[in-house]
Each structure stands twice: as C-alpha cells, then as structure tokens.
Amino acid sequence: MVITAKAYARKVGVALKGCRTEVERDLDPDGFMMKREDVRSGFQKIRCKLFFVTNASEEKLSQLMDLVERTCPVSDTLNGVAIETVAEREESSAG
C-alpha cells in the first residue's frame, strides 16, 4: 500500500514527506488446525493503517486513499478477505 500511495500521491496533489504502514490480522486457529470446516484456514480480517507525513488537506488525503484502496495490487490479490484501511497523519521526525 505504501508503494501505491507514493505512486498516486503526486497525481492527486499530495506532497508526501513520509509514508509507512502497520498491518494487523485476525486468524481463527480452529480453521488453521482444521478443527472446524466452517472456518477458513487463512486470515478472517486484515487491518491496514497508513501513516502519512504531509501538509495535504483531509480532502486530498481522502482522494489518495480512494485510489490506494481501488488500485493496490496487494489488496486486489487478497480479494475475499475483509480488508479495513485507515489513514492517519504523522509528525515528521526530520524537524
């Protein structure tokens, strides 16, 4: 998602000084261990949080996130798994 965000940032007028992601997931071990056939063996949900260092408006960040969610190859590959993506603003550590 970071690569996708960086690829589209300039297109929507967002000057990124930095971008990183954190990913969390839900996994039911009963599916993984084949204890229950009604539970998938993979992740039930994946949560992605993108952190942006930018002075861009909330509207511009929203436009960028829309493009990221629609075009990210990783998200597309994981189709079938609920993916929740959130954007947050982060302060620059460069001063």
PyRosetta script that sets phi, psi and omega in degrees:
from pyrosetta import init, pose_from_sequence

init()
pose = pose_from_sequence("MVITAKAYARKVGVALKGCRTEVERDLDPDGFMMKREDVRSGFQKIRCKLFFVTNASEEKLSQLMDLVERTCPVSDTLNGVAIETVAEREESSAG")
pose.set_psi(1, -33.5)
pose.set_omega(1, 179.2)
pose.set_phi(2, -63.6)
pose.set_psi(2, -43.6)
pose.set_omega(2, 179.1)
pose.set_phi(3, -61.8)
pose.set_psi(3, -42.7)
pose.set_omega(3, 179.1)
pose.set_phi(4, -64.3)
pose.set_psi(4, -43.3)
pose.set_omega(4, 178.6)
pose.set_phi(5, -61.0)
pose.set_psi(5, -44.3)
pose.set_omega(5, 179.4)
pose.set_phi(6, -66.1)
pose.set_psi(6, -35.0)
pose.set_omega(6, -179.8)
pose.set_phi(7, -67.4)
pose.set_psi(7, -34.6)
pose.set_omega(7, -175.6)
pose.set_phi(8, -101.4)
pose.set_psi(8, -10.1)
pose.set_omega(8, -175.7)
pose.set_phi(9, -55.1)
pose.set_psi(9, -50.2)
pose.set_omega(9, -177.7)
pose.set_phi(10, -63.6)
pose.set_psi(10, -35.0)
pose.set_omega(10, -179.3)
pose.set_phi(11, -60.0)
pose.set_psi(11, -34.9)
pose.set_omega(11, -179.5)
pose.set_phi(12, -101.8)
pose.set_psi(12, 7.9)
pose.set_omega(12, 175.9)
pose.set_phi(13, 80.4)
pose.set_psi(13, 31.8)
pose.set_omega(13, 178.4)
pose.set_phi(14, -107.1)
pose.set_psi(14, 119.7)
pose.set_omega(14, 175.7)
pose.set_phi(15, -90.9)
pose.set_psi(15, 106.8)
pose.set_omega(15, -179.7)
pose.set_phi(16, -89.4)
pose.set_psi(16, 126.9)
pose.set_omega(16, 172.6)
pose.set_phi(17, -94.3)
pose.set_psi(17, -19.5)
pose.set_omega(17, 179.1)
pose.set_phi(18, -171.3)
pose.set_psi(18, 155.5)
pose.set_omega(18, 179.1)
pose.set_phi(19, -158.0)
pose.set_psi(19, 134.0)
pose.set_omega(19, 176.1)
pose.set_phi(20, -147.0)
pose.set_psi(20, 167.2)
pose.set_omega(20, -179.5)
pose.set_phi(21, -133.7)
pose.set_psi(21, 150.8)
pose.set_omega(21, 169.8)
pose.set_phi(22, -123.0)
pose.set_psi(22, 138.2)
pose.set_omega(22, -177.4)
pose.set_phi(23, -125.2)
pose.set_psi(23, 131.9)
pose.set_omega(23, 173.8)
pose.set_phi(24, -122.7)
pose.set_psi(24, 158.0)
pose.set_omega(24, -179.6)
pose.set_phi(25, -147.0)
pose.set_psi(25, 156.3)
pose.set_omega(25, 175.0)
pose.set_phi(26, -111.7)
pose.set_psi(26, 128.3)
pose.set_omega(26, 179.0)
pose.set_phi(27, -132.6)
pose.set_psi(27, 123.5)
pose.set_omega(27, 175.9)
pose.set_phi(28, -90.1)
pose.set_psi(28, 112.4)
pose.set_omega(28, -176.9)
pose.set_phi(29, -62.3)
pose.set_psi(29, -21.0)
pose.set_omega(29, 178.1)
pose.set_phi(30, -64.3)
pose.set_psi(30, -35.1)
pose.set_omega(30, 176.6)
pose.set_phi(31, -72.2)
pose.set_psi(31, -44.7)
pose.set_omega(31, -179.9)
pose.set_phi(32, -61.3)
pose.set_psi(32, -39.0)
pose.set_omega(32, -178.1)
pose.set_phi(33, -90.6)
pose.set_psi(33, 7.0)
pose.set_omega(33, 178.0)
pose.set_phi(34, 58.9)
pose.set_psi(34, 35.0)
pose.set_omega(34, 177.0)
pose.set_phi(35, -83.7)
pose.set_psi(35, -25.1)
pose.set_omega(35, -179.8)
pose.set_phi(36, -137.0)
pose.set_psi(36, 126.8)
pose.set_omega(36, -179.5)
pose.set_phi(37, -74.7)
pose.set_psi(37, -20.3)
pose.set_omega(37, -177.7)
pose.set_phi(38, -85.8)
pose.set_psi(38, 2.7)
pose.set_omega(38, 179.4)
pose.set_phi(39, -115.7)
pose.set_psi(39, 127.1)
pose.set_omega(39, -179.4)
pose.set_phi(40, -65.4)
pose.set_psi(40, 152.7)
pose.set_omega(40, -178.3)
pose.set_phi(41, -81.0)
pose.set_psi(41, -17.4)
pose.set_omega(41, 179.2)
pose.set_phi(42, -93.0)
pose.set_psi(42, -167.2)
pose.set_omega(42, -179.1)
pose.set_phi(43, -68.3)
pose.set_psi(43, 140.0)
pose.set_omega(43, 176.2)
pose.set_phi(44, -84.0)
pose.set_psi(44, -32.4)
pose.set_omega(44, 179.9)
pose.set_phi(45, -152.1)
pose.set_psi(45, 144.3)
pose.set_omega(45, 176.0)
pose.set_phi(46, -125.1)
pose.set_psi(46, 129.2)
pose.set_omega(46, 178.0)
pose.set_phi(47, -113.5)
pose.set_psi(47, 125.0)
pose.set_omega(47, 179.2)
pose.set_phi(48, -115.6)
pose.set_psi(48, 130.8)
pose.set_omega(48, 177.3)
pose.set_phi(49, -119.5)
pose.set_psi(49, 119.9)
pose.set_omega(49, 177.3)
pose.set_phi(50, -98.3)
pose.set_psi(50, 132.6)
pose.set_omega(50, 178.1)
pose.set_phi(51, -110.8)
pose.set_psi(51, 124.4)
pose.set_omega(51, -178.2)
pose.set_phi(52, -113.8)
pose.set_psi(52, 135.8)
pose.set_omega(52, 168.3)
pose.set_phi(53, -104.8)
pose.set_psi(53, 106.6)
pose.set_omega(53, -175.1)
pose.set_phi(54, -164.3)
pose.set_psi(54, 159.1)
pose.set_omega(54, 173.3)
pose.set_phi(55, -101.2)
pose.set_psi(55, 8.4)
pose.set_omega(55, -176.9)
pose.set_phi(56, -64.5)
pose.set_psi(56, 152.6)
pose.set_omega(56, 178.3)
pose.set_phi(57, -69.7)
pose.set_psi(57, 162.7)
pose.set_omega(57, 176.2)
pose.set_phi(58, -60.8)
pose.set_psi(58, -36.0)
pose.set_omega(58, 178.9)
pose.set_phi(59, -62.5)
pose.set_psi(59, -43.8)
pose.set_omega(59, 179.2)
pose.set_phi(60, -66.6)
pose.set_psi(60, -40.3)
pose.set_omega(60, 177.5)
pose.set_phi(61, -64.1)
pose.set_psi(61, -37.6)
pose.set_omega(61, 177.5)
pose.set_phi(62, -63.6)
pose.set_psi(62, -41.3)
pose.set_omega(62, 177.1)
pose.set_phi(63, -63.0)
pose.set_psi(63, -42.3)
pose.set_omega(63, 178.9)
pose.set_phi(64, -63.4)
pose.set_psi(64, -45.8)
pose.set_omega(64, -179.7)
pose.set_phi(65, -62.3)
pose.set_psi(65, -36.3)
pose.set_omega(65, 177.0)
pose.set_phi(66, -60.1)
pose.set_psi(66, -46.0)
pose.set_omega(66, 177.9)
pose.set_phi(67, -64.1)
pose.set_psi(67, -42.1)
pose.set_omega(67, 179.6)
pose.set_phi(68, -60.8)
pose.set_psi(68, -47.5)
pose.set_omega(68, -178.1)
pose.set_phi(69, -65.6)
pose.set_psi(69, -33.0)
pose.set_omega(69, -178.5)
pose.set_phi(70, -81.6)
pose.set_psi(70, -26.9)
pose.set_omega(70, -169.7)
pose.set_phi(71, -118.2)
pose.set_psi(71, -6.4)
pose.set_omega(71, -176.6)
pose.set_phi(72, -63.9)
pose.set_psi(72, 121.5)
pose.set_omega(72, -179.7)
pose.set_phi(73, -63.3)
pose.set_psi(73, -32.1)
pose.set_omega(73, 178.6)
pose.set_phi(74, -66.9)
pose.set_psi(74, -46.4)
pose.set_omega(74, 178.3)
pose.set_phi(75, -60.4)
pose.set_psi(75, -42.0)
pose.set_omega(75, 179.3)
pose.set_phi(76, -62.9)
pose.set_psi(76, -40.2)
pose.set_omega(76, 179.8)
pose.set_phi(77, -64.8)
pose.set_psi(77, -34.3)
pose.set_omega(77, -178.6)
pose.set_phi(78, -87.1)
pose.set_psi(78, 15.3)
pose.set_omega(78, 179.9)
pose.set_phi(79, -51.9)
pose.set_psi(79, 133.3)
pose.set_omega(79, -176.6)
pose.set_phi(80, 109.2)
pose.set_psi(80, -15.7)
pose.set_omega(80, 175.4)
pose.set_phi(81, -108.8)
pose.set_psi(81, 133.0)
pose.set_omega(81, 177.6)
pose.set_phi(82, -64.5)
pose.set_psi(82, 122.4)
pose.set_omega(82, 179.6)
pose.set_phi(83, -118.5)
pose.set_psi(83, 121.5)
pose.set_omega(83, 178.8)
pose.set_phi(84, -108.7)
pose.set_psi(84, 124.2)
pose.set_omega(84, -177.7)
pose.set_phi(85, -120.2)
pose.set_psi(85, 134.1)
pose.set_omega(85, -178.9)
pose.set_phi(86, -130.6)
pose.set_psi(86, 142.4)
pose.set_omega(86, 175.7)
pose.set_phi(87, -108.3)
pose.set_psi(87, 140.8)
pose.set_omega(87, 175.7)
pose.set_phi(88, -137.4)
pose.set_psi(88, 146.7)
pose.set_omega(88, 177.4)
pose.set_phi(89, -85.7)
pose.set_psi(89, 141.7)
pose.set_omega(89, -179.0)
pose.set_phi(90, -130.4)
pose.set_psi(90, 143.7)
pose.set_omega(90, 178.4)
pose.set_phi(91, -76.5)
pose.set_psi(91, 145.0)
pose.set_omega(91, 178.3)
pose.set_phi(92, -72.4)
pose.set_psi(92, 137.4)
pose.set_omega(92, 177.5)
pose.set_phi(93, -87.6)
pose.set_psi(93, -6.2)
pose.set_omega(93, -177.9)
pose.set_phi(94, -82.6)
pose.set_psi(94, -3.5)
pose.set_omega(94, 176.5)
pose.set_phi(95, 89.7)
pose.dump_pdb("model.pdb")
